[in-house]
Amino acid sequence: MASERGFRAPSLLLLVLLALLAMAGTLALAAGAGALRDSPRLAVLCMLAAVALALVAWRAVAALGARGARPAAGKSPALALEQQTLLDNALALEARLEHAPIALFRIDLAPGATALVCALNANARRLVAPGRATDPDDLYRQLIAQPVDRRSMIGFDTERGVERALVAVSALSVRGSAQRLVALMPVESELEAEALNAWRQLVHVLTHEIMNSLTPVASLSRTAYDLLDDLREHLPADVNTDLAVALDAISRRAGSLVEFVGSYRSLSNVPPARAELLALSELFERVAILVAPAWRARGGSASFSVEPASLVLMVDAGQLEQALINLLGNAFEATAQVAGAHVNVSARLGRGARLRIDVVDNGPGVPDALIAHIFTPFFTTKKQGGGIGLAMVRQLIHCNGGTVRYAKSIGPGARFVITF
């Protein structure tokens, strides 16, 4: 078909040119014969015929051009539409990958070369940007070492502490080059929420059952101790003494256990948060009035800062205040033997416009072996501690939609980071 169109177009053009040549030849012969001089009418007719032939030739050339262009015009829109569709699909796929709710990485495995890890979307770039993963190279090494087609859990250090993430790896080949596609989803917040819920249920069941048993023991032991006064004259002196001591010990111990278990019950009975717009500068002023005098009384100091001063937060003011008081109480105890003890509470906006509150002291800090356990209910390193202070802090912060982590401080001391 293409060859036929290519043949017909020159043929038509050749016919038009022959017609024009014939017309020109006729006019030349007529002029040479002197007919045009003798007959003005013939001259006019020849001129009209020439104009007519020229018009026919022009229309033929125009039709030839249109006929030659029509197949291209008929083909070009379809091709352009197909190309535009492919471009739109590629852009849509790129947008979906860029905003996928997981971090995507590509690992290039060139033979004889070091495996190269590349972030593919916004979540991946944020994960390895300054302020999140403290050692991106360590994270890359862990990704390269993950097995293909099997999910696994990894942990990496961040400015808020160790964060755990679920990893899945797929192997593929692109243009003959071996690659791996890695999907990484941080799940620390979800795991923390599930752990809190499990502890809350466990504490609720234990305290309920223990209280049901302790309450009658405490009541009956106190009643028996009171009845002993009516029987003293009928019992030997040594028996009276032994019974009095035993019943008093049972009563006191049962009463102490009731109070002890009651304090743990508070972990499972935290009331729902009543969020309100709170100016952090006002909150810090109230907390400073409560705790700063005790620090100054022993030669230390407590400082508070908000940057910018207009920072506000939608949170339950009472619960956040209690969480800060608990953290500051721990800092006060941890720095008891430190000369010039100091604690600083600061609030600022972190990466991603997330509000961050740091509580930093200059005490001995938390040993690395204990960091993973400090928020666990019942766990304590204090001789007189009950192990609910930091557990309550985590519960209160979590109820308000935040997280609290222990972060390794650059200098000496402990650093707790609250993030909303």
C-alpha positions in Angstrom: 0.0 0.0 0.0 2.7 2.4 0.8 4.5 1.7 -2.5 1.2 2.3 -4.4 0.6 5.6 -2.7 4.2 6.6 -3.4 3.6 5.7 -7.1 0.3 7.4 -7.6 1.3 10.8 -6.2 4.2 11.4 -8.7 1.9 10.2 -11.6 -0.8 12.7 -10.8 1.7 15.4 -10.5 3.2 14.4 -13.9 -0.2 14.6 -15.6 -0.8 18.1 -14.3 2.6 19.2 -15.5 1.9 17.7 -19.0 -1.4 19.6 -19.1 0.3 22.8 -18.3 3.0 22.2 -20.9 0.3 21.4 -23.5 -1.5 24.6 -22.7 1.7 26.6 -23.0 2.5 24.9 -26.3 -0.9 25.7 -27.7 -0.5 29.4 -26.8 3.0 29.4 -28.3 1.7 27.9 -31.6 -1.1 30.4 -31.8 1.2 33.3 -31.1 3.6 32.0 -33.7 0.8 31.8 -36.4 -0.3 35.4 -35.8 -3.8 34.2 -34.8 -3.8 36.2 -31.6 -3.0 39.3 -33.6 -5.8 38.8 -36.0 -8.4 37.6 -33.5 -8.6 39.3 -30.1 -11.5 37.0 -29.2 -9.2 34.0 -29.6 -6.6 35.6 -27.4 -9.2 36.1 -24.6 -10.4 32.5 -24.9 -6.8 31.2 -24.7 -6.2 33.3 -21.6 -9.4 31.9 -20.0 -8.4 28.4 -20.8 -4.9 29.0 -19.3 -6.5 30.3 -16.1 -8.9 27.3 -16.0 -6.1 24.9 -16.5 -4.0 26.6 -13.8 -6.9 26.4 -11.4 -7.4 22.7 -12.1 -3.7 22.1 -11.6 -3.7 24.0 -8.3 -6.7 22.0 -7.0 -5.0 18.8 -8.1 -1.8 19.7 -6.3 -3.8 20.6 -3.2 -5.8 17.3 -3.3 -2.5 15.5 -3.8 -1.1 17.2 -0.7 -4.2 16.4 1.4 -4.3 12.8 0.2 -0.6 12.4 1.1 -1.1 14.0 4.5 -4.3 12.2 5.4 -2.8 8.9 6.3 -0.2 10.5 8.5 -2.9 12.6 10.1 -5.0 9.5 10.6 -2.1 7.6 12.2 -0.5 10.4 14.3 -3.5 10.9 16.8 -3.7 7.2 17.6 0.1 7.0 18.1 0.1 10.2 20.2 -2.9 8.9 22.3 -1.1 5.6 23.0 2.1 7.4 24.0 0.2 9.8 26.2 -1.6 6.8 27.9 1.7 5.1 28.6 3.1 8.4 30.0 0.1 8.9 32.2 0.3 5.3 33.5 4.0 5.7 34.2 3.5 9.0 36.1 0.6 7.4 38.1 2.7 4.4 39.0 5.6 6.7 40.1 3.2 8.8 42.3 1.9 5.6 43.9 5.4 4.3 44.7 6.5 7.7 45.9 3.6 8.0 48.4 3.4 4.3 49.4 2.9 3.8 53.2 6.1 1.7 53.4 9.7 2.4 52.8 11.0 0.9 49.5 14.6 0.2 48.7 16.4 -1.2 45.7 19.6 -3.3 46.0 21.8 -3.5 42.9 23.8 -6.8 42.8 26.4 -6.2 40.1 28.8 -9.2 39.8 32.1 -8.5 41.5 30.9 -5.2 42.9 29.6 -4.1 46.3 25.9 -4.3 46.7 24.4 -0.8 46.4 21.2 0.2 48.3 19.1 3.0 46.9 15.9 4.6 48.5 13.0 4.5 46.0 10.3 6.6 47.7 9.7 9.4 50.2 9.3 7.1 53.2 12.6 5.4 52.5 14.4 8.8 52.1 12.9 10.1 55.4 14.0 6.9 57.1 17.7 7.4 56.3 17.6 11.2 56.5 19.5 12.9 59.4 17.4 12.8 62.5 15.8 9.4 62.0 18.2 6.4 61.6 21.4 7.4 63.4 23.5 4.9 61.3 22.0 4.4 57.8 25.0 2.2 56.8 24.1 -0.3 59.5 20.5 -0.3 58.3 21.7 -0.9 54.7 23.9 -3.8 55.8 20.9 -5.4 57.5 18.8 -5.0 54.4 21.4 -6.6 52.2 21.7 -9.6 54.6 18.0 -10.3 54.6 16.8 -13.5 52.9 14.7 -13.4 49.8 10.9 -14.2 49.9 10.8 -14.4 53.7 9.6 -11.8 56.2 11.8 -10.9 59.1 12.2 -8.4 61.9 15.1 -6.0 62.2 16.0 -3.2 64.7 17.9 0.0 64.0 19.0 2.9 66.2 17.1 6.2 65.9 17.2 9.4 67.8 14.2 8.1 69.8 15.8 4.8 70.6 15.8 1.4 69.0 13.0 1.0 66.4 11.8 -2.3 65.0 10.6 -2.9 61.5 9.2 -5.7 59.3 11.2 -6.5 56.2 10.2 -8.4 53.0 12.6 -8.9 50.1 11.9 -9.9 46.5 14.5 -10.9 43.8 14.1 -9.7 40.2 16.2 -9.0 37.1 16.0 -5.8 35.2 17.7 -5.7 31.7 19.8 -8.6 32.7 20.9 -7.0 36.0 20.1 -8.8 39.3 18.3 -6.6 41.8 16.3 -6.9 45.0 13.3 -4.9 46.0 13.0 -4.4 49.8 9.9 -3.3 51.6 10.4 -2.0 55.1 7.6 -1.1 57.5 8.5 0.4 60.9 6.1 -1.3 63.5 7.5 0.0 66.8 4.5 2.0 67.6 2.1 -0.8 66.8 4.1 -3.3 68.8 4.3 -0.9 71.7 0.5 -0.4 71.6 -0.1 -4.2 71.6 2.3 -4.7 74.4 0.6 -1.9 76.5 -2.8 -3.5 75.8 -1.5 -7.0 76.8 0.1 -5.6 80.1 -3.1 -3.7 80.8 -5.2 -6.8 80.5 -2.8 -8.9 82.6 -2.5 -6.3 85.3 -6.3 -6.0 85.4 -6.8 -9.7 85.8 -4.0 -10.2 88.4 -5.0 -7.2 90.5 -8.7 -8.3 90.4 -8.0 -11.8 91.6 -5.4 -10.7 94.2 -7.7 -8.1 95.6 -10.5 -10.6 95.9 -8.3 -12.8 98.0 -6.5 -10.1 100.1 -9.5 -8.1 101.1 -11.2 -10.8 103.2 -7.8 -11.8 104.7 -7.1 -8.3 105.8 -10.6 -7.9 107.2 -10.7 -11.2 109.1 -7.2 -10.8 110.5 -8.2 -7.4 111.9 -11.4 -8.8 113.3 -9.6 -11.7 115.0 -7.1 -9.4 116.5 -9.9 -7.3 118.0 -11.6 -10.5 119.4 -8.4 -11.5 121.0 -8.9 -8.8 123.6 -12.0 -10.6 124.9 -10.1 -13.9 125.2 -6.9 -12.7 126.8 -8.0 -13.7 130.4 -8.8 -17.2 129.3 -5.5 -17.9 127.5 -2.0 -18.3 128.8 0.2 -15.2 128.5 2.6 -16.7 126.0 -0.3 -17.8 123.8 -1.8 -14.3 124.0 1.4 -12.8 122.9 2.0 -15.1 120.0 -1.5 -14.8 118.7 -1.4 -11.0 119.0 1.9 -10.8 117.1 0.7 -13.2 114.4 -2.7 -11.6 113.8 -1.2 -8.1 113.8 1.5 -9.2 111.3 -1.2 -10.8 109.0 -3.4 -7.7 109.2 -0.6 -5.3 108.5 0.9 -7.3 105.7 -2.5 -7.9 104.1 -3.2 -4.1 104.3 0.1 -3.3 102.7 -0.5 -5.8 99.9 -3.9 -4.2 99.3 -2.4 -0.8 98.9 0.4 -2.3 96.7 -1.9 -4.0 94.4 -4.2 -1.0 94.3 -1.3 1.1 92.9 -0.8 -1.4 90.1 -4.6 -1.4 89.4 -4.2 2.3 88.3 -2.2 1.0 85.2 -5.4 -0.7 83.9 -7.7 2.1 85.0 -6.3 5.1 83.3 -9.3 7.3 82.3 -9.8 8.2 78.6 -7.9 11.3 77.6 -9.9 14.5 77.4 -8.0 16.5 74.8 -7.9 20.2 74.9 -5.7 22.9 73.3 -2.8 23.3 75.6 0.0 26.0 75.5 3.2 24.2 76.4 4.7 27.3 78.0 1.8 27.4 80.5 2.2 23.7 81.3 5.9 24.0 81.9 5.3 27.0 84.2 3.0 24.9 86.4 5.4 21.9 86.4 8.3 24.2 87.3 6.5 25.6 90.3 6.0 22.0 91.6 9.5 20.6 91.1 12.0 23.4 90.8 12.1 24.2 94.6 13.2 20.7 95.5 16.1 20.8 93.0 17.2 24.2 94.2 17.0 23.0 97.8 19.8 20.5 97.3 22.0 22.8 95.1 20.7 21.7 91.7 18.5 23.3 89.1 15.6 22.5 86.8 15.1 24.4 83.5 12.3 24.5 81.0 12.2 25.9 77.5 9.7 26.0 74.6 10.8 26.9 71.1 8.9 28.7 69.7 7.0 30.0 72.8 3.7 29.8 71.0 3.7 25.9 70.7 0.4 24.4 71.4 -0.8 20.8 71.6 -4.1 19.0 71.6 -3.7 16.7 74.6 -5.1 15.9 78.1 -3.3 18.5 80.2 -3.6 16.6 83.4 -2.2 13.4 82.0 0.7 15.0 80.2 1.5 17.0 83.4 1.5 13.7 85.5 3.8 12.0 82.9 6.3 14.9 83.2 6.2 14.9 87.0 6.9 11.1 87.0 9.9 11.6 84.6 11.2 14.5 86.7 10.8 12.4 89.9 13.0 9.7 88.4 15.6 12.2 87.3 15.5 13.7 90.9 16.3 10.3 92.4 18.9 9.4 89.7 20.9 12.5 90.4 20.7 12.4 94.2 24.5 11.7 94.4 25.5 14.1 91.7 27.0 17.5 92.5 25.3 20.3 90.6 22.5 18.0 89.6 20.5 19.5 86.7 17.5 18.5 84.6 16.3 20.2 81.4 12.8 19.9 79.9 12.5 21.3 76.3 9.8 21.3 73.7 10.3 21.9 70.0 9.1 20.8 66.5 11.1 17.9 65.1 11.3 16.5 61.6 7.9 16.1 59.9 6.4 18.9 62.1 6.2 16.4 65.0 6.3 17.9 68.5 9.1 16.6 70.6 9.6 17.0 74.4 13.0 16.0 75.8 13.7 15.4 79.5 17.4 15.3 80.1 19.4 15.0 83.3 23.1 14.7 84.2 22.9 11.6 86.3 24.5 8.2 85.6 21.9 7.2 82.9 20.4 3.8 82.3 22.7 0.9 81.7 22.5 -0.6 78.2 21.4 -3.9 79.5 18.3 -2.4 81.2 17.1 0.0 78.5 14.8 -2.6 77.0 13.0 -3.2 80.3 12.6 0.2 82.0 9.0 0.6 80.7 7.9 -2.9 81.7 5.4 -2.9 84.6 6.8 -4.3 87.9 10.4 -3.9 86.7 12.6 -1.7 89.0 16.2 -1.3 90.1 15.2 0.7 93.2 15.1 -0.9 96.6 11.9 0.8 97.5 10.5 1.1 93.9 7.3 -0.5 92.7 8.1 -0.5 89.0 5.1 1.5 87.9 6.5 5.0 87.4 7.8 4.7 83.8 5.1 2.2 82.9 2.5 4.8 83.9 4.3 7.4 81.9 4.1 5.3 78.8 0.5 4.5 79.5 -0.4 8.2 79.9 1.5 9.3 76.8 0.1 6.5 74.7 -3.5 7.4 75.7 -2.8 10.8 74.2 -1.6 9.5 70.9 2.2 9.9 71.6 5.2 7.8 72.2 7.9 7.9 74.8 11.4 6.4 74.3 14.7 6.3 76.1 17.4 7.8 73.8 21.1 7.5 74.4 22.3 10.9 75.4 25.4 12.4 73.8 26.9 13.3 77.2 26.3 11.7 80.6 22.8 11.2 82.0 19.5 10.0 80.8 17.3 11.3 78.0 13.6 10.6 77.6 11.9 11.7 74.4 8.2 12.2 74.1 6.9 12.6 70.6 3.4 13.5 69.3 
